Amino acid sequence: MICFFAFVIIYQTVFAMIKVLQIALERRQITNQKYKVMLTSSITVGSVSAALLPVGYTIFY
């Protein structure tokens, strides 16, 4: 159950980051290439951390 709540928090954080990046792209504060790199990295980091959460909880608890 704890893993589910942690997953939801990570999902919300990544979703908010994507919205911020879209706003920055619309305002031309970042380039299209930076947008793609930051978008890919935030999704990747969020997915990896969400995938490793159950393993971490079983090790520490």
N, CA, C and O atoms as a GROMACS GRO file, in nm:
protein
  244
    1MET      N    1   0.083  -0.120   0.000
    1MET     CA    2   0.000   0.000   0.000
    1MET      C    3   0.087   0.125   0.000
    1MET      O    4   0.053   0.224  -0.065
    2ILE      N    5   0.197   0.121   0.072
    2ILE     CA    6   0.286   0.236   0.076
    2ILE      C    7   0.346   0.261  -0.062
    2ILE      O    8   0.364   0.376  -0.103
    3CYS      N    9   0.377   0.154  -0.133
    3CYS     CA   10   0.434   0.166  -0.267
    3CYS      C   11   0.336   0.237  -0.360
    3CYS      O   12   0.376   0.317  -0.444
    4PHE      N   13   0.208   0.207  -0.345
    4PHE     CA   14   0.108   0.271  -0.430
    4PHE      C   15   0.103   0.421  -0.407
    4PHE      O   16   0.098   0.498  -0.503
    5PHE      N   17   0.105   0.463  -0.282
    5PHE     CA   18   0.101   0.606  -0.252
    5PHE      C   19   0.227   0.676  -0.300
    5PHE      O   20   0.221   0.789  -0.349
    6ALA      N   21   0.341   0.610  -0.285
    6ALA     CA   22   0.466   0.668  -0.334
    6ALA      C   23   0.463   0.679  -0.486
    6ALA      O   24   0.511   0.777  -0.543
    7PHE      N   25   0.406   0.577  -0.553
    7PHE     CA   26   0.393   0.582  -0.698
    7PHE      C   27   0.305   0.699  -0.741
    7PHE      O   28   0.335   0.767  -0.839
    8VAL      N   29   0.197   0.722  -0.670
    8VAL     CA   30   0.107   0.833  -0.703
    8VAL      C   31   0.180   0.967  -0.688
    8VAL      O   32   0.163   1.055  -0.771
    9ILE      N   33   0.259   0.981  -0.584
    9ILE     CA   34   0.334   1.105  -0.564
    9ILE      C   35   0.436   1.125  -0.675
    9ILE      O   36   0.451   1.237  -0.725
   10ILE      N   37   0.504   1.020  -0.714
   10ILE     CA   38   0.602   1.031  -0.823
   10ILE      C   39   0.531   1.065  -0.954
   10ILE      O   40   0.580   1.148  -1.030
   11TYR      N   41   0.418   1.002  -0.980
   11TYR     CA   42   0.341   1.030  -1.101
   11TYR      C   43   0.297   1.176  -1.106
   11TYR      O   44   0.308   1.241  -1.210
   12GLN      N   45   0.247   1.228  -0.995
   12GLN     CA   46   0.203   1.367  -0.990
   12GLN      C   47   0.319   1.462  -1.012
   12GLN      O   48   0.304   1.565  -1.078
   13THR      N   49   0.435   1.429  -0.957
   13THR     CA   50   0.553   1.514  -0.974
   13THR      C   51   0.597   1.517  -1.119
   13THR      O   52   0.627   1.624  -1.173
   14VAL      N   53   0.602   1.402  -1.183
   14VAL     CA   54   0.641   1.396  -1.324
   14VAL      C   55   0.538   1.468  -1.411
   14VAL      O   56   0.576   1.540  -1.504
   15PHE      N   57   0.411   1.450  -1.383
   15PHE     CA   58   0.306   1.518  -1.460
   15PHE      C   59   0.317   1.669  -1.446
   15PHE      O   60   0.301   1.741  -1.545
   16ALA      N   61   0.343   1.718  -1.325
   16ALA     CA   62   0.359   1.862  -1.304
   16ALA      C   63   0.484   1.913  -1.377
   16ALA      O   64   0.482   2.023  -1.433
   17MET      N   65   0.590   1.835  -1.377
   17MET     CA   66   0.711   1.874  -1.447
   17MET      C   67   0.687   1.885  -1.597
   17MET      O   68   0.739   1.976  -1.662
   18ILE      N   69   0.608   1.794  -1.652
   18ILE     CA   70   0.575   1.799  -1.795
   18ILE      C   71   0.495   1.925  -1.826
   18ILE      O   72   0.519   1.990  -1.928
   19LYS      N   73   0.400   1.961  -1.739
   19LYS     CA   74   0.322   2.083  -1.761
   19LYS      C   75   0.410   2.207  -1.757
   19LYS      O   76   0.392   2.298  -1.838
   20VAL      N   77   0.506   2.210  -1.664
   20VAL     CA   78   0.599   2.324  -1.655
   20VAL      C   79   0.684   2.334  -1.781
   20VAL      O   80   0.706   2.443  -1.833
   21LEU      N   81   0.731   2.220  -1.831
   21LEU     CA   82   0.811   2.220  -1.952
   21LEU      C   83   0.731   2.265  -2.073
   21LEU      O   84   0.784   2.335  -2.160
   22GLN      N   85   0.604   2.227  -2.080
   22GLN     CA   86   0.519   2.272  -2.190
   22GLN      C   87   0.499   2.422  -2.187
   22GLN      O   88   0.500   2.487  -2.292
   23ILE      N   89   0.479   2.478  -2.069
   23ILE     CA   90   0.463   2.623  -2.056
   23ILE      C   91   0.590   2.694  -2.098
   23ILE      O   92   0.586   2.796  -2.167
   24ALA      N   93   0.705   2.642  -2.055
   24ALA     CA   94   0.833   2.703  -2.092
   24ALA      C   95   0.856   2.696  -2.242
   24ALA      O   96   0.912   2.788  -2.300
   25LEU      N   97   0.814   2.586  -2.305
   25LEU     CA   98   0.829   2.574  -2.449
   25LEU      C   99   0.738   2.673  -2.522
   25LEU      O  100   0.780   2.733  -2.622
   26GLU      N  101   0.616   2.689  -2.474
   26GLU     CA  102   0.524   2.784  -2.537
   26GLU      C  103   0.574   2.928  -2.526
   26GLU      O  104   0.554   3.008  -2.617
   27ARG      N  105   0.639   2.960  -2.415
   27ARG     CA  106   0.692   3.095  -2.395
   27ARG      C  107   0.829   3.113  -2.459
   27ARG      O  108   0.890   3.220  -2.450
   28ARG      N  109   0.878   3.009  -2.523
   28ARG     CA  110   1.008   3.008  -2.589
   28ARG      C  111   1.123   3.035  -2.493
   28ARG      O  112   1.221   3.101  -2.528
   29GLN      N  113   1.110   2.984  -2.371
   29GLN     CA  114   1.217   2.996  -2.272
   29GLN      C  115   1.317   2.882  -2.284
   29GLN      O  116   1.431   2.894  -2.239
   30ILE      N  117   1.274   2.772  -2.344
   30ILE     CA  118   1.365   2.661  -2.373
   30ILE      C  119   1.347   2.621  -2.518
   30ILE      O  120   1.243   2.645  -2.579
   31THR      N  121   1.451   2.560  -2.573
   31THR     CA  122   1.443   2.515  -2.712
   31THR      C  123   1.369   2.382  -2.719
   31THR      O  124   1.345   2.316  -2.618
   32ASN      N  125   1.333   2.345  -2.841
   32ASN     CA  126   1.262   2.219  -2.862
   32ASN      C  127   1.349   2.100  -2.824
   32ASN      O  128   1.300   2.001  -2.771
   33GLN      N  129   1.480   2.111  -2.851
   33GLN     CA  130   1.572   2.002  -2.817
   33GLN      C  131   1.583   1.986  -2.665
   33GLN      O  132   1.583   1.874  -2.615
   34LYS      N  133   1.594   2.098  -2.592
   34LYS     CA  134   1.600   2.090  -2.445
   34LYS      C  135   1.470   2.033  -2.389
   34LYS      O  136   1.472   1.957  -2.292
   35TYR      N  137   1.358   2.070  -2.450
   35TYR     CA  138   1.229   2.019  -2.407
   35TYR      C  139   1.225   1.867  -2.418
   35TYR      O  140   1.183   1.798  -2.325
   36LYS      N  141   1.269   1.815  -2.532
   36LYS     CA  142   1.267   1.670  -2.553
   36LYS      C  143   1.361   1.599  -2.456
   36LYS      O  144   1.326   1.493  -2.403
   37VAL      N  145   1.479   1.655  -2.432
   37VAL     CA  146   1.575   1.592  -2.341
   37VAL      C  147   1.521   1.593  -2.198
   37VAL      O  148   1.526   1.491  -2.130
   38MET      N  149   1.469   1.706  -2.153
   38MET     CA  150   1.417   1.715  -2.016
   38MET      C  151   1.293   1.629  -1.998
   38MET      O  152   1.274   1.569  -1.892
   39LEU      N  153   1.209   1.624  -2.099
   39LEU     CA  154   1.088   1.541  -2.093
   39LEU      C  155   1.125   1.394  -2.082
   39LEU      O  156   1.072   1.322  -1.998
   40THR      N  157   1.216   1.350  -2.166
   40THR     CA  158   1.258   1.211  -2.164
   40THR      C  159   1.326   1.175  -2.033
   40THR      O  160   1.301   1.068  -1.977
   41SER      N  161   1.411   1.264  -1.984
   41SER     CA  162   1.482   1.234  -1.859
   41SER      C  163   1.387   1.232  -1.739
   41SER      O  164   1.403   1.148  -1.651
   42SER      N  165   1.290   1.322  -1.735
   42SER     CA  166   1.198   1.321  -1.621
   42SER      C  167   1.109   1.197  -1.622
   42SER      O  168   1.081   1.140  -1.516
   43ILE      N  169   1.065   1.154  -1.739
   43ILE     CA  170   0.984   1.033  -1.748
   43ILE      C  171   1.067   0.911  -1.711
   43ILE      O  172   1.020   0.821  -1.640
   44THR      N  173   1.191   0.907  -1.758
   44THR     CA  174   1.278   0.794  -1.729
   44THR      C  175   1.309   0.784  -1.580
   44THR      O  176   1.300   0.676  -1.521
   45VAL      N  177   1.346   0.896  -1.519
   45VAL     CA  178   1.378   0.895  -1.376
   45VAL      C  179   1.255   0.858  -1.293
   45VAL      O  180   1.266   0.782  -1.197
   46GLY      N  181   1.140   0.911  -1.330
   46GLY     CA  182   1.017   0.876  -1.258
   46GLY      C  183   0.982   0.729  -1.270
   46GLY      O  184   0.942   0.666  -1.173
   47SER      N  185   0.998   0.675  -1.390
   47SER     CA  186   0.967   0.533  -1.412
   47SER      C  187   1.064   0.442  -1.337
   47SER      O  188   1.022   0.343  -1.277
   48VAL      N  189   1.192   0.476  -1.342
   48VAL     CA  190   1.292   0.393  -1.273
   48VAL      C  191   1.271   0.398  -1.123
   48VAL      O  192   1.276   0.294  -1.056
   49SER      N  193   1.248   0.516  -1.069
   49SER     CA  194   1.228   0.525  -0.924
   49SER      C  195   1.099   0.455  -0.881
   49SER      O  196   1.096   0.394  -0.774
   50ALA      N  197   0.994   0.463  -0.962
   50ALA     CA  198   0.870   0.393  -0.928
   50ALA      C  199   0.888   0.242  -0.939
   50ALA      O  200   0.827   0.166  -0.862
   51ALA      N  201   0.970   0.197  -1.032
   51ALA     CA  202   0.993   0.054  -1.047
   51ALA      C  203   1.079  -0.001  -0.934
   51ALA      O  204   1.063  -0.117  -0.894
   52LEU      N  205   1.170   0.080  -0.881
   52LEU     CA  206   1.260   0.034  -0.775
   52LEU      C  207   1.202   0.049  -0.635
   52LEU      O  208   1.260  -0.001  -0.539
   53LEU      N  209   1.090   0.117  -0.621
   53LEU     CA  210   1.029   0.135  -0.489
   53LEU      C  211   0.996   0.004  -0.418
   53LEU      O  212   1.032  -0.011  -0.302
   54PRO      N  213   0.930  -0.090  -0.483
   54PRO     CA  214   0.900  -0.215  -0.411
   54PRO      C  215   1.025  -0.288  -0.364
   54PRO      O  216   1.026  -0.348  -0.256
   55VAL      N  217   1.128  -0.284  -0.443
   55VAL     CA  218   1.254  -0.350  -0.405
   55VAL      C  219   1.314  -0.281  -0.283
   55VAL      O  220   1.360  -0.347  -0.190
   56GLY      N  221   1.312  -0.148  -0.284
   56GLY     CA  222   1.366  -0.074  -0.170
   56GLY      C  223   1.289  -0.096  -0.042
   56GLY      O  224   1.348  -0.106   0.065
   57TYR      N  225   1.158  -0.105  -0.053
   57TYR     CA  226   1.077  -0.128   0.066
   57TYR      C  227   1.100  -0.268   0.124
   57TYR      O  228   1.100  -0.285   0.245
   58THR      N  229   1.119  -0.366   0.037
   58THR     CA  230   1.142  -0.502   0.088
   58THR      C  231   1.280  -0.514   0.152
   58THR      O  232   1.298  -0.593   0.244
   59ILE      N  233   1.376  -0.439   0.103
   59ILE     CA  234   1.510  -0.445   0.162
   59ILE      C  235   1.512  -0.378   0.299
   59ILE      O  236   1.570  -0.433   0.393
   60PHE      N  237   1.450  -0.262   0.311
   60PHE     CA  238   1.459  -0.184   0.435
   60PHE      C  239   1.354  -0.222   0.539
   60PHE      O  240   1.372  -0.191   0.657
   61TYR      N  241   1.246  -0.287   0.499
   61TYR     CA  242   1.142  -0.321   0.597
   61TYR      C  243   1.118  -0.466   0.601
   61TYR      O  244   1.034  -0.512   0.678
   0.00000   0.00000   0.00000
